[in-house]
Amino acid sequence: MKKTLISHQRGSMILEALISILIFSMGILAIVGLQANSIKMSSDAKYRTDASLLADRLVGMMWTDLSAAVAVPSVGCSNPFNTVMPNGLADYQTGGAQFNAWWAAASSVMPNAVATVNTATVLNPPACSVGRQQTSRTSTTITISWTQPGGSQHTYNTTTTVNAQKDN
């Protein structure tokens, strides 16, 4: 009777070893999957940061160029903020000269990227009058869209107001 009991248990140790190897292999594959997902998320974060920095760079260029181009108020006006916004920032809109120069340098950073810039004047100053603060304000919306290789499309939008003010 003992012989039959022993014959039924033959190979059970090999079966246990194979099951433990299978469980260990599944754990290793799960860790590799987590690592791959972590790298993908890191890459996504990098592109989002790049898009934000590129948009901020363009806004900074607008502010710098605008402050240099704004006309100084007339001497007869008591308010130093009577300014005129030059051409409504048309050079920075999609297809403008400044936009094209910015995008030529920026497009190499983002994979399969498209950028658009729209500006709209939200306040234009009337003629200079005593006691009124006058300034031009332009709402600017920058949209950068990109698609990573083998990934989905992502979009970054930012809206800011560009003010034209200059002291005497």
Residue pairs with C-beta under 8 A, 6 or more apart in sequence:
40 151
43 148
44 148
44 151
44 154
47 110
47 111
47 146
47 148
47 154
48 154
48 156
50 109
50 110
51 110
51 144
51 146
51 154
51 156
52 156
52 158
54 102
54 106
54 109
54 110
54 115
54 144
55 142
55 144
55 156
55 158
56 158
57 102
57 106
58 92
58 99
58 102
58 106
58 117
58 142
59 140
59 142
59 158
59 160
59 162
61 92
61 98
61 102
62 89
62 92
62 140
62 162
63 162
65 98
66 85
66 86
66 89
66 162
66 164
67 164
67 166
69 86
70 83
70 84
70 85
70 86
70 164
70 165
70 166
71 83
71 84
71 86
71 166
72 166
72 168
73 79
73 80
73 81
73 82
73 83
73 128
73 166
73 168
74 82
74 128
75 168
76 128
77 128
77 130
78 130
78 131
79 128
79 129
79 130
79 131
79 132
79 133
79 134
80 166
80 167
80 168
81 125
81 133
81 134
81 135
81 165
81 166
82 125
82 128
82 134
83 125
83 134
83 135
83 136
83 164
83 165
83 166
84 125
84 136
84 164
85 121
85 124
85 136
85 138
85 164
86 164
88 119
88 121
88 138
89 119
89 138
89 140
89 162
90 96
90 119
91 97
91 98
91 99
92 98
92 99
92 102
92 117
92 119
92 140
93 99
93 117
93 118
93 119
94 115
94 116
94 117
94 118
96 117
99 115
99 117
103 115
106 115
107 113
107 115
110 144
110 146
111 146
111 147
111 148
111 149
112 146
112 147
112 148
112 149
113 144
113 145
113 146
114 144
114 145
114 146
115 142
115 143
115 144
115 145
116 142
116 143
117 140
117 141
117 142
117 143
118 140
118 141
119 138
119 139
119 140
119 141
119 162
120 138
120 139
121 136
121 137
121 138
121 139
122 137
122 138
122 139
122 161
123 135
123 136
123 137
124 136
125 134
125 135
125 136
126 132
126 134
128 134
135 163
135 164
135 165
136 163
136 164
137 161
137 162
137 163
137 164
138 161
138 162
138 164
139 159
139 160
139 161
140 159
140 160
140 161
140 162
141 157
141 158
141 159
142 157
142 158
142 159
142 160
143 155
143 156
143 157
144 155
144 156
145 153
145 154
145 155
145 156
146 153
146 154
147 153
147 154
148 154
